[in-house]
Amino acid sequence: MPNAMTPYFLSEPNGPALTPEVIDPRIANVEILARWLDYAFELPNGFRFGLAGFIGLIPGIGNIIDALVSLYIIYRSIQLGIPGSRSPGCS
């Protein structure tokens, strides 16, 4: 699977950046947003963190910002027709 995206914890810490043919251009902005929020920065010991941790420290407003970002990601998935996941026990 040379063209598949792998989770950040499975890839090399300082490995090559994803190339445009790996990321669908229609969801590239969502991937960039997720990268900044989840794992944009790295400490010397390999610990990765993003802006979501800092946004969450703002009482009240941080929760609203996180909710709006999540709603944007859901909106983009609906807009692109990405099917939702269903757990095996759901009907």
MARBA-676428 format. One record per residue: residue number from 1; x, y, z of N, C-alpha, C, O in turn; residue in three letters. Coordinates in steps of 0.001 Angstrom, whole numbers. Layout:
% residues N
NUM|X|Y|Z|X|Y|Z|X|Y|Z|X|Y|Z|ALA
...
% end
This chain:
% residues 91
1|827|-1196|0|0|0|0|866|1253|0|851|1986|988|MET
2|1594|1523|-1022|2471|2685|-1022|1724|4012|-1043|2273|5014|-585|PRO
3|494|4062|-1556|-229|5326|-1645|-1272|5507|-551|-2068|6444|-622|ASN
4|-1295|4653|445|-2285|4772|1518|-1747|5671|2626|-548|5697|2904|ALA
5|-2656|6399|3245|-2261|7224|4387|-2141|6327|5604|-3009|5486|5838|MET
6|-1094|6490|6371|-939|5732|7601|-1109|6681|8770|-798|7867|8654|THR
7|-1599|6181|9897|-1741|7049|11063|-392|7628|11463|651|7025|11210|PRO
8|-417|8794|12085|830|9475|12412|1679|8685|13378|2901|8841|13372|TYR
9|1088|7840|14213|1880|7096|15173|2557|5885|14537|3431|5280|15160|PHE
10|2176|5515|13312|2824|4413|12626|3895|4886|11655|4750|4103|11238|LEU
11|3852|6151|11299|4828|6650|10334|6099|7085|11063|6120|7224|12286|SER
12|7127|7290|10299|8378|7764|10868|8181|9178|11390|7508|9979|10741|GLU
13|8760|9511|12568|8541|10845|13133|8951|11976|12211|8252|12987|12135|PRO
14|10044|11835|11522|10508|12894|10629|10490|12406|9192|11335|12795|8386|ASN
15|9529|11554|8873|9429|10972|7546|8987|12002|6522|8700|13150|6862|GLY
16|8934|11585|5275|8554|12511|4209|7104|12948|4342|6270|12207|4861|PRO
17|6812|14139|3878|5448|14664|3905|4600|13914|2896|5115|13350|1931|ALA
18|3306|13911|3126|2400|13261|2193|2409|14008|870|2445|15238|840|LEU
19|2376|13269|-201|2372|13886|-1520|939|14138|-1960|27|13480|-1461|THR
20|713|15060|-2869|-645|15411|-3287|-1456|14242|-3815|-2676|14229|-3648|PRO
21|-820|13251|-4451|-1605|12140|-4976|-2118|11218|-3880|-2987|10387|-4143|GLU
22|-1607|11339|-2656|-2068|10514|-1550|-3333|11114|-936|-4234|10373|-544|VAL
23|-3414|12425|-847|-4537|13101|-230|-5491|13583|-1312|-5096|14273|-2252|ILE
24|-6751|13205|-1159|-7780|13667|-2091|-7888|15184|-1965|-8095|15674|-855|ASP
25|-7758|15940|-3035|-7778|17401|-2939|-9084|17957|-2362|-9105|19069|-1834|PRO
26|-10169|17187|-2462|-11438|17674|-1916|-11449|17682|-398|-12208|18436|211|ARG
27|-10612|16849|225|-10581|16824|1683|-9240|17292|2247|-8961|17094|3429|ILE
28|-8417|17904|1415|-7099|18344|1856|-7200|19368|2981|-6404|19331|3919|ALA
29|-8172|20288|2903|-8284|21296|3951|-8691|20670|5285|-8283|21154|6341|ASN
30|-9487|19601|5252|-9871|18915|6482|-8664|18201|7077|-8484|18198|8295|VAL
31|-7838|17595|6227|-6645|16908|6709|-5667|17890|7333|-5066|17598|8367|GLU
32|-5506|19044|6715|-4613|20068|7265|-5137|20560|8611|-4365|20724|9556|ILE
33|-6430|20792|8700|-7046|21222|9949|-6839|20173|11044|-6492|20511|12175|LEU
34|-7051|18911|10704|-6861|17843|11688|-5407|17759|12138|-5126|17541|13317|ALA
35|-4484|17934|11191|-3055|17894|11551|-2703|19004|12543|-2017|18749|13533|ARG
36|-3161|20225|12293|-2862|21331|13192|-3504|21138|14565|-2910|21491|15584|TRP
37|-4700|20587|14593|-5391|20411|15864|-4869|19222|16666|-4894|19257|17896|LEU
38|-4399|18174|15999|-4045|16944|16702|-2554|16723|16920|-2158|16318|18012|ASP
39|-1715|16975|15920|-312|16582|16064|654|17453|15267|1574|16930|14638|TYR
40|466|18743|15281|1299|19636|14475|2694|19853|15063|3637|20147|14328|ALA
41|2825|19711|16354|4093|20027|17015|4671|18781|17675|3942|17864|18055|PHE
42|5998|18768|17802|6656|17618|18401|7696|18091|19404|8488|18992|19127|GLU
43|7678|17464|20572|8699|17730|21582|9909|16848|21291|9790|15876|20545|LEU
44|11078|17166|21867|12288|16396|21566|12171|14893|21842|12829|14102|21168|PRO
45|11352|14481|22816|11258|13054|23127|10265|12314|22234|10014|11131|22462|ASN
46|9695|12972|21226|8787|12336|20296|7321|12546|20605|6467|12112|19832|GLY
47|7000|13200|21712|5604|13469|22063|5047|14506|21099|5644|15566|20912|PHE
48|3894|14203|20479|3281|15106|19510|2011|15691|20104|1294|15010|20837|ARG
49|1732|16947|19792|525|17612|20276|90|18649|19265|851|19030|18375|PHE
50|-1146|19103|19412|-1693|20085|18492|-2336|21236|19229|-2235|21347|20451|GLY
51|-2991|22082|18479|-3610|23270|19048|-4871|22976|19840|-5282|23802|20655|LEU
52|-5500|21822|19627|-6741|21496|20323|-6543|21470|21831|-7445|21851|22577|ALA
53|-5404|21036|22281|-5129|21018|23713|-5099|22413|24303|-5564|22627|25422|GLY
54|-4563|23353|23569|-4509|24729|24055|-5868|25415|23941|-6244|26203|24810|PHE
55|-6602|25118|22874|-7932|25702|22705|-8843|25219|23821|-9673|25982|24315|ILE
56|-8700|23965|24225|-9510|23403|25292|-9256|24034|26650|-10072|23889|27560|GLY
57|-8157|24721|26799|-7854|25372|28079|-8649|26657|28290|-8725|27157|29412|LEU
58|-9237|27191|27235|-10026|28422|27350|-11414|28023|27855|-12140|27322|27150|ILE
59|-11797|28452|29058|-13094|28025|29608|-14260|28494|28740|-14332|29659|28350|PRO
60|-15169|27565|28444|-16381|27881|27693|-16144|28091|26218|-16669|27339|25396|GLY
61|-15378|29082|25869|-15135|29416|24463|-14356|28301|23765|-14594|28027|22589|ILE
62|-13439|27666|24466|-12668|26570|23881|-13558|25419|23461|-13345|24823|22406|GLY
63|-14557|25098|24278|-15494|24022|23926|-16311|24400|22697|-16579|23552|21846|ASN
64|-16705|25651|22599|-17480|26109|21442|-16632|26036|20176|-17114|25598|19132|ILE
65|-15390|26456|20260|-14494|26406|19096|-14276|24961|18660|-14330|24664|17467|ILE
66|-14028|24053|19616|-13856|22639|19277|-15110|22070|18623|-15013|21304|17665|ASP
67|-16285|22437|19131|-17541|21953|18553|-17729|22479|17134|-18166|21734|16257|ALA
68|-17407|23749|16894|-17548|24319|15553|-16607|23654|14552|-16985|23406|13407|LEU
69|-15390|23369|14984|-14441|22675|14100|-14954|21273|13782|-14867|20827|12638|VAL
70|-15488|20575|14785|-16034|19239|14561|-17225|19295|13615|-17362|18440|12740|SER
71|-18078|20283|13782|-19226|20428|12885|-18783|20723|11455|-19418|20258|10508|LEU
72|-17711|21482|11284|-17181|21749|9950|-16724|20453|9285|-16986|20232|8103|TYR
73|-16042|19602|10042|-15560|18335|9495|-16744|17449|9105|-16715|16802|8059|ILE
74|-17782|17418|9941|-18982|16643|9613|-19676|17230|8388|-20125|16487|7516|ILE
75|-19766|18549|8317|-20379|19218|7158|-19663|18846|5869|-20305|18542|4864|TYR
76|-18325|18869|5894|-17553|18521|4689|-17778|17067|4291|-17854|16757|3102|ARG
77|-17885|16172|5274|-18107|14763|4943|-19485|14562|4331|-19629|13770|3400|SER
78|-20502|15261|4831|-21837|15176|4248|-21825|15768|2843|-22420|15207|1922|ILE
79|-21148|16898|2682|-21074|17578|1393|-20424|16690|330|-20827|16714|-833|GLN
80|-19426|15913|728|-18714|15048|-209|-19355|13670|-345|-18916|12860|-1162|LEU
81|-20393|13397|453|-21085|12114|359|-20333|10955|971|-20517|9811|557|GLY
82|-19485|11229|1952|-18740|10172|2622|-19697|9436|3553|-20333|10068|4398|ILE
83|-19816|8111|3419|-20760|7379|4269|-20294|7343|5725|-19098|7316|6016|PRO
84|-21266|7344|6621|-20951|7247|8038|-20570|5835|8396|-20893|4892|7673|GLY
85|-19879|5684|9519|-19514|4336|9961|-20612|3800|10868|-21233|4538|11633|SER
86|-20829|2519|10760|-21823|1864|11608|-21116|753|12355|-20360|-22|11770|ARG
87|-21364|683|13641|-20773|-402|14407|-21539|-1694|14108|-22707|-1629|13725|SER
88|-20918|-2855|14272|-21547|-4119|13890|-22874|-4389|14605|-23727|-5072|14039|PRO
89|-23080|-3889|15811|-24284|-4170|16548|-25452|-3255|16203|-26571|-3511|16646|GLY
90|-25229|-2206|15433|-26296|-1270|15084|-27099|-1781|13903|-26569|-2458|13022|CYS
91|-28381|-1452|13894|-29219|-1880|12771|-29482|-734|11818|-30170|-912|10814|SER
% end
